[in-house]
């Protein structure tokens, strides 16, 4: 019952189907939601039925409310027979097996009780937190526990006790904090950097504020607290992410979910289940659920990252998949709302398809997103007749419907709710930039690219791909994109345009003088991007395969295989790119800028500069 009720308390507010009173039904739903493994849920269901049956037979002996096993041989014989066993020993052997199985599941979820007597004052850290020790004694406890600068730790704890979060706690919450803080001090002291880890934990506790249920969660569940401290110690960004979104503490309840293998299909199904319990017209509720889903999914990626379970390219790919799932949900929500108001576009009658796609540019398009990447988006619809209108009572033109659809998707992604913002979105890469229409017909978009687009817009197109929407329109877009990339281009004109753009970027963002910015400094990621984009645009007419991929590493392979780029250079550039990406992810997890000492990556930078010189100036 406690296992099921714990999940009901954690998830029931957001998932109404977990508010059912029937325990066996709840266990089945927990398995369906992958909150419990199917085998564990079945084990608990079978055990519950078994123990309930045993309870009923115990109460039948003397017609009394009891759950105690009998002591007399006669009653033991009665129970064994009533439960279908040959004798008491056979019954006891099976009963112990069932009980031990339930206890194991309980301990895995809540943590074994390390202090059954309940005497928290045994810990010397209790005296530190409660200020019952002399200053010298408290400092000695902290030093012995691994802390440096005990005075700073004392000031940090005093700040917590005098802050707004503490004053907002109820008396019960303060009692829980008095039990929780000694354990936090002890566990943080065991981490590689005790002072820093404790500071991050205090940040989270202050962010929890009035959400005292989370104080109870941490106080009563040692495994959750240990997981929180482990992640906070490993990453300042994870600690800040949890502090900004305290609901993520729920994710720490089950390490199987937190560190489990990522499946795009499973993630889509998880979001579908979250949204299916909300009314179709509850747009605010859907937006909050979508944000909470994204926050949890990103936390799982970061947890796998700090556990060294993923390489950096897989991290970026998963972050892109999460973004695509969220964009699909925004698309569906926006479509449902507009179709309810105006009816669906009349042009759908011929195809039965929505005739709309979302195109991802930049890091989303190239499958290279980081933890805080924004989304560069362009919206394209199938070319429709100007006279075509929607099929609702408040009919509008199909073109207007698609324009409003694009605007609504951006609004759903960017508006801030109590669960935060989903993503930052940049739409400046659409035809005519911010002054252009929110969405373009495919033919209009193609005409713009052929007749009006600047070279830098074709550069951006190298990393563009459809991420959401109608499959056939996405295929048509990919074909048009390839045609544009394969246009014949004169090397001098292309070279000048790209060098001018790179120089403009350097003037606008020169980078640090005495350090190396992995992205923008000479020899960094942007230089590799520009090299690849220049070579693709110059040679795609002769090497059509260069117009297919959007990922930098795959394009480098294609450039080498086609003979456009020396194979050794391509391999070194790929290795450098991967090293830069790894450093960028690592620095972000520590909330540091993508900047390193000027002496670091010296050989990598020199090689990028050498290839740059060879390509653009030889």
C-alpha positions as CSV (number, residue, x, y, z in Angstrom):
1,X,0.0,0.0,0.0
2,X,2.8,2.4,0.8
3,X,4.5,1.8,-2.5
4,X,1.3,2.5,-4.5
5,X,0.4,5.5,-2.3
6,X,3.8,7.1,-2.6
7,X,3.5,7.1,-6.4
8,X,-0.1,8.5,-6.0
9,X,1.2,11.3,-3.9
10,X,4.1,12.1,-6.3
11,X,2.2,11.8,-9.6
12,X,-1.5,11.8,-8.8
13,X,-1.8,15.6,-9.0
14,X,-0.7,15.6,-12.6
15,X,-2.1,12.2,-13.6
16,X,-5.7,11.9,-12.5
17,X,-5.9,8.2,-13.3
18,X,-3.6,7.5,-10.4
19,X,-6.2,9.0,-8.0
20,X,-8.1,5.7,-8.0
21,X,-8.7,4.1,-4.6
22,X,-8.3,0.5,-5.9
23,X,-4.8,-0.7,-5.1
24,X,-4.7,-3.5,-7.6
25,X,-5.8,-1.1,-10.3
26,X,-3.1,1.4,-9.3
27,X,-0.4,-1.2,-9.4
28,X,-1.4,-2.1,-12.9
29,X,-1.4,1.5,-14.0
30,X,2.0,2.1,-12.4
31,X,3.3,-0.7,-14.6
32,X,1.6,0.7,-17.7
33,X,3.3,4.1,-17.0
34,X,6.7,2.3,-16.5
35,X,6.9,3.7,-13.0
36,X,7.2,0.1,-11.8
37,X,8.6,-2.8,-13.8
38,X,5.9,-5.1,-14.9
39,X,7.5,-8.0,-12.9
40,X,7.5,-5.9,-9.7
41,X,3.9,-4.7,-10.2
42,X,2.8,-8.3,-10.7
43,X,4.8,-9.4,-7.6
44,X,3.1,-6.8,-5.5
45,X,-0.3,-7.6,-6.9
46,X,0.1,-11.3,-6.2
47,X,1.5,-10.6,-2.7
48,X,-1.3,-8.3,-1.9
49,X,-3.9,-10.9,-2.9
50,X,-2.0,-13.5,-0.9
51,X,-1.7,-11.4,2.2
52,X,-5.3,-10.2,2.1
53,X,-6.5,-13.8,1.8
54,X,-4.3,-14.7,4.8
55,X,-5.7,-11.8,6.8
56,X,-9.3,-12.9,6.1
57,X,-8.5,-16.4,7.3
58,X,-6.8,-15.2,10.5
59,X,-9.8,-13.1,11.3
60,X,-12.1,-16.1,10.7
61,X,-10.5,-18.2,13.5
62,X,-11.9,-16.2,16.4
63,X,-14.0,-13.7,14.5
64,X,-11.6,-10.9,15.6
65,X,-9.8,-8.0,13.8
66,X,-6.2,-9.3,13.8
67,X,-3.2,-9.6,11.5
68,X,-1.0,-11.6,13.9
69,X,0.0,-15.2,13.0
70,X,-1.3,-17.7,15.6
71,X,0.9,-19.3,18.2
72,X,-1.2,-22.4,19.1
73,X,-0.5,-25.5,17.1
74,X,-4.2,-26.0,16.4
75,X,-4.7,-22.5,14.9
76,X,-1.5,-22.9,12.9
77,X,-2.8,-26.1,11.5
78,X,-6.1,-24.4,10.6
79,X,-4.3,-21.5,8.8
80,X,-2.0,-23.8,6.9
81,X,-4.9,-25.9,5.8
82,X,-7.1,-22.9,4.9
83,X,-4.2,-21.4,2.8
84,X,-3.8,-24.7,0.9
85,X,-0.6,-26.0,2.5
86,X,0.2,-29.5,3.9
87,X,1.6,-28.2,7.2
88,X,2.7,-25.0,9.1
89,X,6.3,-25.3,8.1
90,X,5.4,-25.4,4.4
91,X,3.1,-22.3,4.9
92,X,5.8,-20.4,6.8
93,X,8.4,-21.0,4.1
94,X,6.1,-19.5,1.4
95,X,4.9,-16.7,3.7
96,X,8.5,-15.7,4.4
97,X,9.3,-15.7,0.7
98,X,6.3,-13.4,-0.1
99,X,7.0,-11.1,2.8
100,X,10.7,-10.8,1.9
101,X,9.9,-10.0,-1.7
102,X,7.6,-7.1,-0.6
103,X,10.2,-5.9,1.9
104,X,12.8,-5.8,-0.8
105,X,10.7,-3.7,-3.1
106,X,9.8,-1.4,-0.2
107,X,13.5,-1.0,0.7
108,X,14.5,-0.3,-2.9
109,X,12.0,2.5,-3.1
110,X,12.2,4.1,0.4
111,X,15.6,3.0,1.5
112,X,16.3,0.7,4.4
113,X,16.0,2.3,7.8
114,X,19.5,3.1,8.9
115,X,18.5,4.5,12.2
116,X,15.6,2.3,13.6
117,X,15.8,3.9,17.0
118,X,15.0,7.3,15.5
119,X,17.6,9.1,17.5
120,X,18.9,11.7,15.0
121,X,21.0,13.4,17.8
122,X,23.5,10.5,17.5
123,X,24.9,12.4,14.5
124,X,27.4,15.0,15.5
125,X,26.1,17.1,12.6
126,X,22.8,17.6,14.5
127,X,24.7,19.8,16.9
128,X,26.2,21.7,14.0
129,X,22.8,22.4,12.5
130,X,21.0,23.0,15.8
131,X,23.8,25.3,17.0
132,X,24.0,23.3,20.2
133,X,27.8,22.9,19.9
134,X,30.5,25.4,20.9
135,X,31.9,27.1,17.8
136,X,35.2,25.2,18.1
137,X,33.4,21.9,18.5
138,X,31.3,22.6,15.4
139,X,34.3,23.5,13.3
140,X,36.1,20.3,14.4
141,X,33.1,18.2,13.3
142,X,33.0,19.9,9.9
143,X,36.7,19.6,9.3
144,X,36.6,15.9,10.3
145,X,33.7,15.5,7.9
146,X,35.7,16.8,5.0
147,X,34.7,20.4,4.9
148,X,37.2,23.3,4.4
149,X,36.6,26.7,5.8
150,X,34.1,25.7,8.5
151,X,33.3,29.3,9.1
152,X,31.8,29.7,5.6
153,X,29.7,26.5,6.2
154,X,28.4,28.0,9.4
155,X,27.5,31.2,7.6
156,X,25.7,29.2,4.9
157,X,23.6,27.3,7.4
158,X,22.9,30.5,9.4
159,X,21.7,32.1,6.1
160,X,19.4,29.2,5.5
161,X,17.9,29.4,9.0
162,X,17.3,33.2,8.7
163,X,16.1,33.2,5.1
164,X,12.6,33.6,3.7
165,X,12.3,29.9,2.9
166,X,12.9,28.9,6.5
167,X,10.4,31.5,7.8
168,X,7.8,30.1,5.3
169,X,8.1,26.5,6.7
170,X,5.5,25.2,9.1
171,X,6.5,23.8,12.5
172,X,6.2,20.3,11.1
173,X,8.5,21.2,8.1
174,X,11.1,22.7,10.5
175,X,11.0,19.5,12.5
176,X,11.7,17.6,9.3
177,X,14.5,20.0,8.4
178,X,16.0,19.4,11.8
179,X,16.1,15.7,10.9
180,X,17.2,16.2,7.3
181,X,20.0,18.7,7.7
182,X,22.4,16.5,9.7
183,X,22.1,13.8,7.0
184,X,22.7,16.4,4.3
185,X,25.8,17.7,6.1
186,X,27.1,14.1,6.4
187,X,26.5,13.1,2.8
188,X,27.8,16.4,1.3
189,X,30.9,15.9,3.4
190,X,31.5,12.6,1.6
191,X,31.4,14.2,-1.8
192,X,34.5,15.3,-3.7
193,X,33.8,19.0,-3.0
194,X,31.8,19.2,0.2
195,X,31.5,23.0,0.5
196,X,30.4,23.4,-3.1
197,X,27.9,20.5,-2.9
198,X,26.4,21.8,0.3
199,X,26.0,25.3,-1.3
200,X,24.1,23.7,-4.2
201,X,21.8,21.7,-1.8
202,X,21.0,24.9,0.2
203,X,20.1,26.5,-3.1
204,X,17.6,23.7,-3.8
205,X,16.2,23.8,-0.3
206,X,15.6,27.5,-0.6
207,X,13.9,27.0,-3.9
208,X,11.5,24.4,-2.5
209,X,10.2,27.1,-0.2
210,X,6.6,26.3,0.8
211,X,6.6,23.0,-1.0
212,X,7.1,21.2,2.3
213,X,6.0,17.8,0.8
214,X,9.5,17.8,-0.8
215,X,11.1,18.3,2.5
216,X,9.2,15.2,3.7
217,X,10.2,13.3,0.5
218,X,13.9,14.0,1.2
219,X,13.6,13.4,5.0
220,X,11.8,10.1,4.6
221,X,13.6,8.7,1.6
222,X,17.4,8.3,2.0
223,X,17.8,7.0,-1.6
224,X,16.2,10.2,-3.0
225,X,18.5,12.4,-0.9
226,X,21.6,10.4,-1.9
227,X,20.7,10.7,-5.5
228,X,20.1,14.4,-5.2
229,X,23.5,14.9,-3.6
230,X,25.3,12.7,-6.1
231,X,23.9,14.7,-9.0
232,X,24.3,18.1,-7.4
233,X,27.9,17.2,-6.6
234,X,28.6,16.2,-10.2
235,X,26.9,19.2,-11.9
236,X,26.1,22.8,-10.9
237,X,23.7,23.0,-13.8
238,X,21.7,20.0,-12.7
239,X,21.4,21.5,-9.2
240,X,20.2,24.8,-10.7
241,X,17.8,22.9,-13.0
242,X,16.3,21.1,-10.1
243,X,16.2,24.4,-8.1
244,X,14.3,26.1,-10.9
245,X,11.9,23.1,-11.3
246,X,11.5,21.4,-7.9
247,X,8.9,19.0,-9.4
248,X,12.0,17.2,-10.8
249,X,12.7,15.8,-7.3
250,X,10.0,13.2,-8.2
251,X,12.4,11.9,-10.9
252,X,14.9,10.9,-8.2
253,X,12.5,8.5,-6.7
254,X,13.2,5.7,-9.2
255,X,16.8,5.4,-10.5
256,X,15.5,3.0,-13.2
257,X,13.6,5.9,-14.8
258,X,16.4,8.4,-14.2
259,X,19.2,6.4,-15.6
260,X,17.2,4.0,-17.9
261,X,17.8,3.7,-21.6
262,X,16.2,6.5,-23.6
263,X,13.7,5.5,-26.3
264,X,12.0,8.1,-28.5
265,X,8.9,5.9,-28.8
266,X,8.7,5.5,-25.0
267,X,9.2,9.2,-24.5
268,X,6.4,10.0,-27.0
269,X,4.2,7.5,-25.2
270,X,5.0,9.0,-21.8
271,X,4.0,12.4,-23.0
272,X,0.8,11.1,-24.7
273,X,-0.2,9.6,-21.4
274,X,0.5,12.8,-19.5
275,X,-1.6,14.8,-22.0
276,X,-4.4,12.2,-22.4
277,X,-5.7,12.9,-18.8
278,X,-6.2,16.6,-19.5
279,X,-9.3,18.0,-21.1
280,X,-8.8,18.9,-24.7
281,X,-9.7,22.6,-24.0
282,X,-7.4,22.9,-21.0
283,X,-4.5,24.5,-23.0
284,X,-2.8,25.9,-19.9
285,X,-2.8,22.4,-18.2
286,X,-1.4,20.9,-21.4
287,X,1.4,23.5,-21.6
288,X,2.4,22.9,-18.0
289,X,2.4,19.1,-18.5
290,X,4.6,19.6,-21.7
291,X,7.1,21.7,-19.8
292,X,7.3,19.3,-16.9
293,X,7.8,16.5,-19.4
294,X,10.7,18.3,-21.1
295,X,12.3,19.3,-17.8
296,X,12.2,15.6,-16.7
297,X,13.6,14.3,-20.0
298,X,16.5,16.8,-20.0
299,X,17.3,15.9,-16.4
300,X,17.5,12.2,-17.4
301,X,19.9,13.0,-20.2
302,X,22.1,15.1,-17.8
303,X,22.0,12.3,-15.2
304,X,23.2,9.8,-17.8
305,X,25.8,12.3,-18.9
306,X,27.4,12.8,-15.5
307,X,27.3,9.0,-15.0
308,X,29.4,8.6,-18.1
309,X,26.8,6.5,-19.7
310,X,26.5,8.5,-22.9
311,X,28.9,10.0,-25.5
312,X,28.5,13.6,-26.4
313,X,27.0,13.0,-29.8
314,X,24.3,10.8,-28.3
315,X,23.6,13.5,-25.7
316,X,23.0,16.0,-28.5
317,X,20.9,13.6,-30.4
318,X,18.7,12.9,-27.4
319,X,18.2,16.6,-26.7
320,X,17.2,17.1,-30.3
321,X,14.7,14.2,-30.1
322,X,13.2,15.7,-26.9
323,X,12.8,19.0,-28.7
324,X,11.1,17.3,-31.7
325,X,8.7,15.5,-29.4
326,X,7.8,18.8,-27.7
327,X,7.4,20.6,-31.0
328,X,5.1,17.9,-32.3
329,X,3.0,18.4,-29.1
330,X,2.9,22.2,-29.7
331,X,1.9,21.5,-33.4
332,X,-0.9,19.2,-32.3
333,X,-2.2,21.6,-29.6
334,X,-2.1,24.6,-32.0
335,X,-3.8,22.7,-34.7
336,X,-6.6,21.4,-32.4
337,X,-7.3,24.9,-31.1
338,X,-7.4,26.6,-34.5
339,X,-9.4,23.8,-36.1
340,X,-11.9,24.2,-33.3
341,X,-12.3,27.9,-34.0
342,X,-12.1,28.0,-37.8
343,X,-12.4,24.4,-39.1
344,X,-9.6,22.6,-40.9
345,X,-8.1,24.0,-44.2
346,X,-10.2,23.2,-47.2
347,X,-7.1,22.2,-49.1
348,X,-6.9,19.1,-46.9
349,X,-9.9,17.6,-48.7
350,X,-7.7,16.5,-51.6
351,X,-4.9,14.9,-49.6
352,X,-6.2,14.3,-46.1
353,X,-2.9,15.7,-44.8
354,X,-2.3,18.8,-42.8
355,X,0.1,20.2,-45.3
356,X,2.4,21.9,-42.8
357,X,6.0,21.2,-41.5
358,X,8.3,22.7,-39.0
359,X,11.9,23.0,-40.2
360,X,14.7,23.0,-37.7
361,X,17.8,25.0,-38.5
362,X,21.0,25.4,-36.5
363,X,21.8,23.0,-33.8
364,X,18.4,21.4,-33.9
365,X,18.8,20.8,-37.7
366,X,22.3,19.4,-37.3
367,X,21.4,17.2,-34.3
368,X,24.0,19.0,-32.2
369,X,21.9,20.7,-29.4
370,X,23.2,21.5,-26.0
371,X,21.4,21.7,-22.7
372,X,20.4,25.3,-23.2
373,X,20.2,25.6,-27.0
374,X,17.3,27.6,-28.4
375,X,15.4,26.5,-31.5
376,X,15.9,28.1,-34.9
377,X,12.6,27.4,-36.7
378,X,11.0,28.0,-40.1
379,X,7.4,27.1,-40.9
380,X,6.4,25.9,-44.4
381,X,3.0,24.9,-45.7
382,X,1.9,23.3,-48.9
383,X,1.1,25.9,-51.6
384,X,-2.6,26.5,-51.6
385,X,-5.0,28.5,-53.8
386,X,-5.7,32.0,-52.4
387,X,-9.4,31.3,-52.5
388,X,-9.2,28.1,-50.5
389,X,-10.9,28.6,-47.0
390,X,-11.3,26.5,-43.9
391,X,-14.3,24.3,-43.3
392,X,-15.7,25.9,-40.1
393,X,-18.5,28.3,-39.4
394,X,-15.9,31.1,-38.8
395,X,-14.1,30.4,-42.0
396,X,-10.7,32.0,-42.8
397,X,-8.4,31.5,-45.8
398,X,-6.2,28.5,-45.6
399,X,-3.1,30.8,-45.9
400,X,-4.3,32.7,-42.8
401,X,-4.9,29.5,-41.0
402,X,-1.3,28.4,-41.6
403,X,0.1,31.8,-40.6
404,X,-1.8,31.7,-37.3
405,X,-0.7,28.1,-36.8
406,X,3.0,29.1,-37.0
407,X,2.4,32.0,-34.6
408,X,0.5,29.7,-32.2
409,X,3.3,27.1,-32.2
410,X,5.9,29.8,-31.3
411,X,3.6,31.1,-28.6
412,X,3.0,27.7,-27.0
413,X,6.8,27.1,-27.0
414,X,7.9,30.4,-25.6
415,X,5.2,31.7,-23.3
416,X,6.1,31.4,-19.6
417,X,3.8,29.5,-17.4
418,X,4.2,28.5,-13.7
419,X,6.2,25.5,-15.0
420,X,8.5,27.9,-16.9
421,X,9.3,28.3,-20.6
422,X,9.5,25.4,-23.0
423,X,12.2,26.8,-25.3
424,X,13.5,30.0,-26.7
425,X,12.6,30.2,-30.4
426,X,14.3,32.2,-33.1
427,X,12.4,32.7,-36.4
428,X,14.8,35.1,-38.1
429,X,15.9,32.6,-40.7
430,X,12.5,32.6,-42.4
431,X,12.2,34.5,-45.8
432,X,12.7,38.2,-45.2
433,X,13.5,37.6,-41.5
434,X,11.3,39.1,-38.8
435,X,9.5,41.3,-41.3
436,X,8.5,38.2,-43.3
437,X,5.3,36.1,-43.1
438,X,5.2,33.6,-40.1
439,X,4.8,30.7,-42.6
440,X,5.6,30.3,-46.3
441,X,4.2,28.2,-49.0
442,X,6.8,25.7,-50.3
443,X,6.9,27.3,-53.7
444,X,7.2,30.8,-52.3
445,X,10.0,29.7,-50.0
446,X,11.8,28.1,-52.9
447,X,11.4,31.2,-55.1
448,X,12.8,33.3,-52.3
449,X,15.8,31.0,-51.8
450,X,16.5,31.1,-55.6
451,X,16.0,34.8,-56.2
452,X,16.5,36.8,-53.0
453,X,18.3,34.8,-50.4
454,X,21.8,35.8,-49.3
455,X,24.7,33.4,-49.2
456,X,24.5,33.2,-45.4
457,X,20.9,31.9,-45.8
458,X,22.2,29.1,-48.0
459,X,24.9,28.4,-45.4
460,X,22.1,28.0,-42.8
461,X,20.2,25.7,-45.2
462,X,23.1,23.2,-45.0
463,X,22.0,22.4,-41.4
464,X,18.2,22.5,-42.1
465,X,15.8,19.6,-41.9
466,X,12.1,19.1,-41.4
467,X,11.5,17.9,-37.8
468,X,7.7,17.9,-37.5
469,X,4.8,17.7,-39.8
470,X,3.5,16.0,-43.0
471,X,5.8,13.3,-44.3
472,X,5.3,14.0,-48.0
473,X,5.7,17.7,-47.6
474,X,8.9,17.1,-45.5
475,X,10.2,14.9,-48.4
476,X,9.3,17.7,-50.9
477,X,11.1,20.2,-48.8
478,X,14.2,18.0,-48.6
479,X,14.2,17.8,-52.4
480,X,14.0,21.6,-52.8
481,X,16.6,22.1,-50.1
482,X,19.0,19.8,-52.0
483,X,18.3,21.5,-55.3
484,X,19.3,24.9,-53.7
485,X,22.4,23.5,-52.1
486,X,23.5,22.0,-55.4
487,X,23.2,25.2,-57.3
488,X,26.4,26.0,-59.3
489,X,28.5,28.7,-57.5
490,X,31.6,30.6,-58.4
491,X,34.4,30.0,-55.9
492,X,35.6,33.7,-55.7
493,X,32.1,35.1,-55.0
494,X,31.2,32.3,-52.5
495,X,34.5,32.6,-50.7
496,X,34.3,36.4,-50.4
497,X,30.7,36.2,-49.0
498,X,31.6,33.6,-46.4
499,X,34.8,35.3,-45.3
500,X,33.0,38.6,-45.0
501,X,30.3,37.0,-42.9
502,X,32.9,35.3,-40.6
503,X,34.8,38.6,-40.2
504,X,31.6,40.4,-39.3
505,X,30.8,37.8,-36.6
506,X,34.3,38.2,-35.2
507,X,33.9,42.0,-35.0
508,X,30.5,41.6,-33.3
509,X,31.7,38.9,-30.9
510,X,35.5,39.1,-30.7
511,X,35.8,36.5,-27.9
512,X,38.1,36.7,-24.9
513,X,41.6,38.2,-25.4
514,X,43.6,35.8,-23.2
515,X,41.5,32.6,-23.5
516,X,40.0,30.3,-26.1
517,X,36.3,30.4,-26.7
518,X,35.5,26.9,-28.1
519,X,32.7,28.3,-30.3
520,X,33.8,31.7,-31.5
521,X,37.6,32.1,-31.3
522,X,39.8,31.4,-34.3
523,X,40.1,27.7,-34.7
524,X,36.9,27.0,-32.9
525,X,33.6,25.4,-33.8
526,X,32.3,28.2,-35.9
527,X,35.4,28.1,-38.1
528,X,34.8,24.4,-38.7
529,X,31.1,25.1,-39.5
530,X,32.1,27.7,-42.0
531,X,34.7,25.4,-43.6
532,X,32.2,22.6,-44.0
533,X,29.4,24.9,-45.3
534,X,31.7,26.6,-47.8
535,X,32.9,23.2,-49.2
536,X,29.4,21.8,-49.4
537,X,28.0,24.8,-51.2
538,X,31.0,24.9,-53.6
539,X,31.1,21.2,-54.5
540,X,27.5,19.9,-54.1
541,X,26.7,20.6,-57.7
542,X,29.4,18.0,-58.7
543,X,28.9,15.8,-55.6
544,X,25.2,15.5,-55.0
545,X,25.6,13.4,-51.8
546,X,26.8,16.5,-50.0
547,X,23.3,17.9,-50.1
548,X,21.8,15.1,-48.1
549,X,23.2,15.2,-44.5
550,X,22.9,18.0,-42.0
551,X,25.3,16.8,-39.3
552,X,28.8,18.2,-39.3
553,X,30.6,14.9,-38.7
554,X,28.7,13.1,-41.5
555,X,29.4,16.0,-43.9
556,X,33.1,15.8,-43.0
557,X,33.0,12.1,-43.9
558,X,31.2,12.9,-47.2
559,X,33.8,15.6,-48.0
560,X,36.6,13.1,-47.4
561,X,35.0,10.2,-49.3
562,X,34.3,12.4,-52.3
563,X,37.9,13.7,-52.4
564,X,36.9,17.3,-51.8
565,X,38.8,17.4,-48.4
566,X,42.0,15.5,-47.6
567,X,41.0,12.4,-45.5
568,X,43.6,13.1,-42.8
569,X,42.3,16.7,-42.5
570,X,38.7,15.5,-42.3
571,X,39.6,13.0,-39.6
572,X,41.4,15.6,-37.5
573,X,38.6,18.1,-37.9
574,X,36.1,15.5,-36.8
575,X,38.2,14.6,-33.8
576,X,38.5,18.3,-32.9
577,X,34.8,18.9,-33.4
578,X,34.0,16.0,-31.0
579,X,36.5,17.3,-28.4
580,X,35.0,20.8,-28.6
581,X,31.5,19.3,-28.2
582,X,32.5,17.3,-25.2
583,X,34.1,20.4,-23.6
584,X,31.0,22.5,-24.3
585,X,28.7,19.9,-22.6
586,X,31.1,19.5,-19.7
587,X,31.4,23.3,-19.1
588,X,27.6,23.7,-19.3
589,X,27.0,21.0,-16.7
590,X,29.3,23.0,-14.4
591,X,27.6,26.3,-15.4
592,X,30.7,27.6,-17.0
593,X,31.1,29.4,-20.3
594,X,32.6,27.5,-23.2
595,X,36.0,29.1,-22.6
596,X,39.3,27.4,-21.7
597,X,42.8,28.5,-21.1
598,X,44.5,29.9,-24.2
599,X,47.1,27.1,-24.2
600,X,44.5,24.4,-24.3
601,X,43.6,22.7,-27.6
602,X,46.6,24.5,-29.2
603,X,47.3,21.7,-31.7
604,X,43.6,21.5,-32.6
605,X,43.3,25.2,-33.2
606,X,46.5,25.3,-35.2
607,X,45.2,22.5,-37.5
608,X,41.8,24.2,-38.0
609,X,43.7,27.4,-38.9
610,X,45.9,25.5,-41.3
611,X,43.0,24.0,-43.1
612,X,41.3,27.4,-43.1
613,X,44.3,28.9,-44.7
614,X,44.6,26.1,-47.3
615,X,40.9,26.2,-48.3
616,X,40.4,30.0,-48.4
617,X,43.8,31.4,-49.3
618,X,45.8,28.8,-51.1
